[in-house]
Amino acid sequence: MTFSIVARSADGESWGVAVASKFLAVGSAVPAAVAGVGAIATQADANVAYKGIALAHLDEGATAAVALARMLEEDPHREHRQVGLVDVDGGAATHTGSECFDWAGGWAGDGVAVQGNILAGPEVVEAMRTSWEASAGEPDLARRLLGALAAGDGAGGDKRGRQSAALLVVRDEAGYGGLDDVAVDLRVDDHADPVGELGRLLDLNDLYLTASTEEEKVEVTPELAAELQERVEALGHPDLAAWVGTENHEMRVDPAGRWIDRRVLAILRGDGA
């Protein structure tokens, strides 16, 4: 009832999962990841305990293959399970039990595992694999995962239809304000086009919850500072800091006033969204 991709970034600094299903709130059951440890997707007759068990094995130094073997050995219902794992070094493993509903199967490569059950056919997994391999030059793991998920969706996805999707990516100190490791944690729990909606949310996540790159920073000259002050006052705010706090742009404006993100500047000027 689900298709997913679990992967580590090419630079070895991020781990993540993307998943979609004809199932309510699939993000609550399938994905888990810990920065510097690895990631897992547990599905079909999902054993949600696998998430904690697998990450504990990986944290203790087990490879993805060893962690998977240990879990399956201890699970009498293993033939009803489907799971994908990637470890700290990019080792990957996938399992599809013989009792999973057709079509069911998976593929594991360097740093990635793709799997699905109750799919339109093997072309879903193949489309995800092709997308992943074709996006090798994309440095953003979230974008690569979403691209692969969209490819699977386009190839037929869950043969019962669409309902939910989720995207989880972790990286050291990548969270809000650098205070945790969650770079992306997005869920679409019930939607006619969950993968498309997930893409819209990822764009918003990039704007509101990621820091500006050097290329995105615009120096605030005295002239620009005067313009900014005039614009925020016209919007009913005493200064730029008050507007930034109200609009949730803290990650993209320098608190010392030295620079402003080009997209935030466009929004303030009424030229962007």
Number of C-alpha atoms within 10 A of each C-alpha: 25 27 32 33 34 33 33 29 22 17 9 13 15 28 32 32 34 31 31 34 32 22 18 17 19 23 25 13 16 26 27 26 28 23 21 19 22 30 32 33 33 26 29 23 18 16 19 16 11 22 20 13 15 30 24 16 19 25 16 11 14 18 23 27 18 15 23 25 13 15 16 18 10 9 13 9 13 21 16 18 21 28 31 31 36 37 32 24 16 23 20 28 28 25 24 23 19 14 15 21 17 16 16 25 24 24 20 21 16 14 21 28 28 33 31 35 30 21 28 21 19 20 16 30 31 19 21 29 24 14 20 23 14 13 16 13 10 13 12 13 25 26 16 23 29 25 20 29 33 23 23 31 27 14 19 18 32 25 18 15 17 23 21 26 32 28 28 24 30 29 21 16 14 20 19 17 12 14 10 14 19 21 25 23 17 18 24 23 18 17 17 12 15 23 30 17 16 23 18 11 16 21 12 13 15 14 19 18 21 20 20 19 9 9 8 15 19 17 15 17 12 9 8 15 17 11 14 19 17 15 18 19 15 10 12 10 16 13 15 19 19 14 20 20 11 11 11 13 20 19 20 24 23 18 13 7 13 13 20 23 24 18 18 23 19 12 12 17 13 10 10 11 10
